[in-house]
Amino acid sequence: MERILNYKVSENDAGKTIEVFLKEKGCSHAVLVQLKKTQNGITRNDTWAYTNEKLCKDDELSIRLIEHENSINIEPVNIKLDIVYEDEDIIVINKPSGMPVHPSMGNHTNTLANALMYYYKNQNKDFVFRCVNRLDKDTTGLTMIAKNSLSAAVLSNAVAKKQLQRQYTAICCGKIDSPLTIDCPIARLNGSTIERCVDYQNGERAVTHCFPLKYNPQMDLSLISLVLETGRTHQIRVHMKYIGHPLIGDFLYNPDYRYIQRQSLHSACLEFIHPVTQKKMTLHAPLPPDMKFIL
């Protein structure tokens, strides 16, 4: 893929070196190295430029992000994609249940990565798979992938600074009466390579905010909205079990399959600043069919 970005230098940016200016736009060290190795990767007023040059007001600065490689060992597979949003820098997918994000042992050809490799190969485009917010195999909803090294660097930094807000919808056992915050550290369960648990001695801090949406008294189930302040593995599933309201259908933490055959968890909303345009983005994915019974 190729992405060309053009910048007009303002009076406030005059006097800055090209390196400082581009770092402020989100270019990581790795991206700057990539640009330096690319023919005409950085141009100033249509002339190839060094990163230590100082900018002047009204300079036209351009960068060329060119990638001719593909993610290795990811086979292109024709799998239908539910694309919620796409532009030159990101693509956001409404991921179905039963689809892992990355290939792994036992899941070589049925992943989101396989589907996207096919999607871009069919357009004769090279593609490196860079997932921003990974979801568990059976969790549905919004998954964002960066389409170039710059957007990947900016979004990775946004995740680290907790500037990517993720809102989930879930169905849990029992009645949630009012909003609550769960601030309990999470660690790997002793003797397990998969399960996590609340562990105040060895765990890392994990914070989940929970809001009630609807209660079904006949089933004694609640539809809830959850916002993550941190992003630990299985965070929502572990926290809800810990407070006595486990998610239904969760094979690890509450294998109750009366109403649903997977953990009832859906990535419903993403709020973030676009990595290139700097515009605020809010994307939604509707409640999936297998969770609508709660309504």
SEKEMAR-460595 format. One record per residue (C-alpha): residue number from 1; residue in three letters; x, y, z. Coordinates in steps of 0.02 Angstrom, whole numbers. Last residue first. Layout:
<recs>
[NUM, "Ala", [X, Y, Z]];
...
</recs>
This chain:
<recs>
[295, "Leu", [-1736, -371, 1242]];
[294, "Ile", [-1631, -511, 1318]];
[293, "Phe", [-1664, -614, 1161]];
[292, "Lys", [-1558, -489, 1064]];
[291, "Met", [-1395, -572, 1112]];
[290, "Asp", [-1391, -704, 974]];
[289, "Pro", [-1442, -574, 844]];
[288, "Pro", [-1292, -458, 875]];
[287, "Leu", [-1320, -291, 965]];
[286, "Pro", [-1282, -152, 842]];
[285, "Ala", [-1103, -95, 803]];
[284, "His", [-1058, 87, 835]];
[283, "Leu", [-918, 205, 783]];
[282, "Thr", [-870, 373, 860]];
[281, "Met", [-726, 468, 780]];
[280, "Lys", [-652, 633, 837]];
[279, "Lys", [-553, 714, 696]];
[278, "Gln", [-364, 714, 704]];
[277, "Thr", [-357, 687, 515]];
[276, "Val", [-210, 566, 529]];
[275, "Pro", [-232, 451, 679]];
[274, "His", [-420, 484, 695]];
[273, "Ile", [-457, 528, 876]];
[272, "Phe", [-549, 389, 964]];
[271, "Glu", [-718, 323, 1020]];
[270, "Leu", [-761, 141, 988]];
[269, "Cys", [-933, 69, 1023]];
[268, "Ala", [-1022, -98, 1039]];
[267, "Ser", [-887, -228, 1070]];
[266, "His", [-1004, -372, 1116]];
[265, "Leu", [-998, -498, 1258]];
[264, "Ser", [-1118, -640, 1292]];
[263, "Gln", [-987, -776, 1308]];
[262, "Arg", [-1036, -910, 1184]];
[261, "Gln", [-1178, -1034, 1152]];
[260, "Ile", [-1320, -922, 1212]];
[259, "Tyr", [-1478, -944, 1315]];
[258, "Arg", [-1460, -1107, 1411]];
[257, "Tyr", [-1272, -1115, 1384]];
[256, "Asp", [-1212, -1085, 1563]];
[255, "Pro", [-1024, -1116, 1561]];
[254, "Asn", [-981, -973, 1684]];
[253, "Tyr", [-796, -926, 1692]];
[252, "Leu", [-710, -1021, 1555]];
[251, "Phe", [-850, -1072, 1436]];
[250, "Asp", [-938, -904, 1456]];
[249, "Gly", [-1117, -930, 1398]];
[248, "Ile", [-1187, -808, 1526]];
[247, "Leu", [-1077, -669, 1591]];
[246, "Pro", [-1040, -683, 1776]];
[245, "His", [-1131, -572, 1903]];
[244, "Gly", [-1056, -621, 2073]];
[243, "Ile", [-933, -478, 2091]];
[242, "Tyr", [-786, -589, 2041]];
[241, "Lys", [-878, -662, 1891]];
[240, "Met", [-906, -488, 1821]];
[239, "His", [-724, -442, 1847]];
[238, "Val", [-656, -599, 1763]];
[237, "Arg", [-766, -584, 1608]];
[236, "Ile", [-736, -397, 1591]];
[235, "Gln", [-547, -413, 1606]];
[234, "His", [-522, -569, 1500]];
[233, "Thr", [-343, -509, 1463]];
[232, "Arg", [-313, -338, 1541]];
[231, "Gly", [-359, -177, 1451]];
[230, "Thr", [-378, -33, 1573]];
[229, "Glu", [-513, 100, 1592]];
[228, "Leu", [-637, -14, 1506]];
[227, "Val", [-816, 43, 1484]];
[226, "Leu", [-958, -80, 1511]];
[225, "Ser", [-1142, -76, 1463]];
[224, "Ile", [-1261, -200, 1541]];
[223, "Leu", [-1407, -312, 1493]];
[222, "Ser", [-1460, -400, 1651]];
[221, "Leu", [-1524, -577, 1678]];
[220, "Asp", [-1646, -649, 1803]];
[219, "Met", [-1732, -744, 1661]];
[218, "Gln", [-1910, -692, 1704]];
[217, "Pro", [-1846, -531, 1785]];
[216, "Asn", [-1761, -466, 1625]];
[215, "Tyr", [-1662, -312, 1677]];
[214, "Lys", [-1609, -176, 1556]];
[213, "Leu", [-1467, -51, 1532]];
[212, "Pro", [-1362, -60, 1691]];
[211, "Phe", [-1192, 29, 1687]];
[210, "Cys", [-1023, -50, 1728]];
[209, "His", [-853, 36, 1737]];
[208, "Thr", [-704, -84, 1732]];
[207, "Val", [-533, -51, 1810]];
[206, "Ala", [-386, -171, 1809]];
[205, "Arg", [-225, -152, 1908]];
[204, "Glu", [-100, -291, 1877]];
[203, "Gly", [-110, -447, 1983]];
[202, "Asn", [17, -532, 2097]];
[201, "Gln", [-43, -497, 2274]];
[200, "Tyr", [-221, -435, 2248]];
[199, "Asp", [-264, -575, 2126]];
[198, "Val", [-429, -570, 2031]];
[197, "Cys", [-422, -715, 1910]];
[196, "Arg", [-364, -761, 1736]];
[195, "Glu", [-383, -921, 1638]];
[194, "Ile", [-280, -965, 1485]];
[193, "Thr", [-112, -1044, 1528]];
[192, "Ser", [-179, -1118, 1689]];
[191, "Gly", [-86, -1189, 1840]];
[190, "Asn", [-101, -1031, 1943]];
[189, "Leu", [-232, -913, 1870]];
[188, "Arg", [-149, -772, 1771]];
[187, "Ala", [-167, -605, 1857]];
[186, "Ile", [-300, -469, 1876]];
[185, "Pro", [-306, -322, 1997]];
[184, "Cys", [-478, -262, 2057]];
[183, "Asp", [-559, -91, 2029]];
[182, "Ile", [-739, -130, 1982]];
[181, "Thr", [-841, 28, 1960]];
[180, "Leu", [-1029, 31, 1981]];
[179, "Pro", [-1184, 102, 1898]];
[178, "Ser", [-1349, 53, 1979]];
[177, "Asp", [-1466, -95, 2003]];
[176, "Ile", [-1373, -237, 1916]];
[175, "Lys", [-1489, -388, 1929]];
[174, "Gly", [-1433, -567, 1914]];
[173, "Cys", [-1327, -657, 1785]];
[172, "Cys", [-1241, -555, 1651]];
[171, "Ile", [-1276, -503, 1472]];
[170, "Ala", [-1146, -391, 1391]];
[169, "Thr", [-1122, -229, 1294]];
[168, "Tyr", [-949, -156, 1274]];
[167, "Gln", [-879, 20, 1262]];
[166, "Arg", [-699, 49, 1212]];
[165, "Gln", [-619, 220, 1230]];
[164, "Leu", [-454, 243, 1139]];
[163, "Gln", [-360, 382, 1230]];
[162, "Lys", [-294, 265, 1364]];
[161, "Lys", [-116, 334, 1344]];
[160, "Ala", [-51, 163, 1288]];
[159, "Val", [-201, 144, 1171]];
[158, "Ala", [-167, 315, 1095]];
[157, "Asn", [17, 271, 1071]];
[156, "Ser", [-33, 113, 978]];
[155, "Leu", [-154, 219, 877]];
[154, "Val", [-18, 341, 822]];
[153, "Ala", [107, 204, 780]];
[152, "Ala", [-20, 100, 683]];
[151, "Ser", [-82, 254, 588]];
[150, "Leu", [98, 290, 538]];
[149, "Ser", [142, 110, 490]];
[148, "Asn", [-6, 89, 373]];
[147, "Lys", [-178, 9, 368]];
[146, "Ala", [-214, 7, 554]];
[145, "Ile", [-345, -121, 605]];
[144, "Met", [-495, -86, 717]];
[143, "Thr", [-611, -218, 790]];
[142, "Leu", [-792, -176, 829]];
[141, "Gly", [-908, -316, 878]];
[140, "Thr", [-918, -496, 935]];
[139, "Thr", [-827, -589, 1073]];
[138, "Asp", [-810, -774, 1033]];
[137, "Lys", [-629, -772, 974]];
[136, "Asp", [-572, -642, 1101]];
[135, "Leu", [-553, -464, 1037]];
[134, "Arg", [-393, -373, 991]];
[133, "Asn", [-395, -183, 986]];
[132, "Val", [-268, -106, 866]];
[131, "Cys", [-236, -249, 745]];
[130, "Arg", [-91, -226, 625]];
[129, "Phe", [-99, -346, 476]];
[128, "Val", [24, -294, 340]];
[127, "Phe", [-59, -279, 170]];
[126, "Asp", [-3, -268, -11]];
[125, "Lys", [-142, -216, -130]];
[124, "Asn", [-201, -305, -286]];
[123, "Gln", [-383, -271, -239]];
[122, "Asn", [-418, -456, -214]];
[121, "Lys", [-256, -462, -113]];
[120, "Tyr", [-335, -330, -2]];
[119, "Tyr", [-490, -430, 45]];
[118, "Tyr", [-393, -594, 47]];
[117, "Met", [-270, -530, 179]];
[116, "Leu", [-418, -455, 271]];
[115, "Ala", [-507, -624, 285]];
[114, "Asn", [-350, -715, 342]];
[113, "Ala", [-317, -582, 476]];
[112, "Leu", [-497, -596, 538]];
[111, "Thr", [-467, -781, 567]];
[110, "Asn", [-530, -943, 491]];
[109, "Thr", [-372, -1004, 402]];
[108, "His", [-243, -1055, 531]];
[107, "Asn", [-346, -1079, 689]];
[106, "Gly", [-291, -1242, 770]];
[105, "Met", [-128, -1166, 832]];
[104, "Ser", [-142, -980, 802]];
[103, "Pro", [-197, -859, 667]];
[102, "His", [-246, -688, 735]];
[101, "Val", [-418, -609, 765]];
[100, "Pro", [-511, -770, 804]];
[99, "Met", [-683, -790, 723]];
[98, "Gly", [-814, -892, 818]];
[97, "Ser", [-921, -739, 852]];
[96, "Pro", [-933, -609, 714]];
[95, "Lys", [-816, -458, 697]];
[94, "Asn", [-892, -290, 653]];
[93, "Ile", [-738, -227, 561]];
[92, "Val", [-650, -59, 568]];
[91, "Ile", [-523, -10, 434]];
[90, "Ile", [-392, 123, 459]];
[89, "Asp", [-276, 239, 362]];
[88, "Glu", [-339, 260, 185]];
[87, "Asp", [-522, 250, 238]];
[86, "Glu", [-636, 114, 303]];
[85, "Tyr", [-786, 102, 419]];
[84, "Val", [-911, -30, 476]];
[83, "Ile", [-849, -170, 364]];
[82, "Asp", [-942, -334, 392]];
[81, "Leu", [-820, -454, 309]];
[80, "Lys", [-859, -612, 213]];
[79, "Ile", [-719, -741, 215]];
[78, "Asn", [-617, -780, 59]];
[77, "Val", [-453, -838, 136]];
[76, "Pro", [-282, -758, 110]];
[75, "Glu", [-153, -860, 206]];
[74, "Ile", [-58, -773, 345]];
[73, "Asn", [118, -845, 358]];
[72, "Ile", [201, -679, 316]];
[71, "Ser", [110, -514, 331]];
[70, "Asn", [135, -431, 163]];
[69, "Glu", [276, -325, 94]];
[68, "His", [269, -183, -32]];
[67, "Glu", [245, -44, 94]];
[66, "Ile", [260, 139, 43]];
[65, "Leu", [230, 284, 161]];
[64, "Arg", [271, 441, 64]];
[63, "Ile", [292, 603, 163]];
[62, "Ser", [259, 780, 104]];
[61, "Leu", [307, 951, 173]];
[60, "Glu", [249, 1111, 89]];
[59, "Asp", [333, 1259, 173]];
[58, "Asp", [213, 1401, 213]];
[57, "Lys", [314, 1460, 365]];
[56, "Cys", [490, 1390, 365]];
[55, "Leu", [551, 1220, 421]];
[54, "Lys", [722, 1178, 491]];
[53, "Glu", [819, 1036, 410]];
[52, "Asn", [872, 895, 527]];
[51, "Thr", [755, 770, 443]];
[50, "Tyr", [843, 787, 276]];
[49, "Ala", [742, 834, 123]];
[48, "Trp", [704, 778, -55]];
[47, "Thr", [635, 926, -151]];
[46, "Asp", [450, 952, -194]];
[45, "Asn", [434, 1100, -73]];
[44, "Arg", [505, 989, 63]];
[43, "Thr", [507, 805, 25]];
[42, "Ile", [517, 654, 140]];
[41, "Gly", [504, 477, 70]];
[40, "Asn", [575, 539, -94]];
[39, "Gln", [651, 366, -116]];
[38, "Thr", [610, 271, 42]];
[37, "Lys", [748, 230, 167]];
[36, "Lys", [724, 394, 260]];
[35, "Leu", [537, 363, 269]];
[34, "Gln", [560, 191, 348]];
[33, "Val", [682, 262, 476]];
[32, "Leu", [553, 397, 519]];
[31, "Val", [419, 264, 539]];
[30, "Ala", [529, 162, 657]];
[29, "His", [568, 317, 762]];
[28, "Ser", [381, 349, 778]];
[27, "Cys", [286, 471, 669]];
[26, "Gly", [139, 539, 767]];
[25, "Lys", [115, 713, 693]];
[24, "Glu", [224, 784, 833]];
[23, "Lys", [359, 662, 777]];
[22, "Leu", [343, 734, 602]];
[21, "Phe", [374, 912, 661]];
[20, "Val", [520, 862, 772]];
[19, "Glu", [603, 767, 629]];
[18, "Ile", [571, 907, 503]];
[17, "Thr", [660, 1027, 619]];
[16, "Lys", [555, 1163, 699]];
[15, "Gly", [587, 1344, 652]];
[14, "Ala", [413, 1373, 582]];
[13, "Asp", [284, 1262, 668]];
[12, "Asn", [183, 1404, 746]];
[11, "Glu", [188, 1502, 583]];
[10, "Ser", [106, 1356, 495]];
[9, "Val", [189, 1225, 386]];
[8, "Lys", [71, 1151, 257]];
[7, "Tyr", [72, 961, 269]];
[6, "Asn", [46, 829, 136]];
[5, "Leu", [24, 644, 167]];
[4, "Ile", [53, 508, 37]];
[3, "Arg", [-1, 330, 76]];
[2, "Glu", [52, 180, -26]];
[1, "Met", [0, 0, 0]];
</recs>
